[in-house]
């Protein structure tokens, strides 16, 4: 598949700050977002250390987002399993 055609079809919170994602090519990755959330200097990102807020993500047009794209990640990074 071409990188630009990769989309997330399913995403499930697992534990801590990890989310398991399934892509439209049937591959799946689990990513721990905690290191990113801790290191981010952006206040709007740090608030997602609140697990209630972190767990409130959506899939929109094949992308994983939080609160109207307040926090989102490049698809290539998610597909590679690292952020």
Beta strands, then each sheet from edge to edge (+ up, - down):
strand 1: 8-13
strand 2: 18-23
strand 3: 28-32
strand 4: 57-60
strand 5: 63-66
strand 6: 71-72
sheet 1: 1+ 2- 3+
sheet 2: 4+ 5- 6+
end
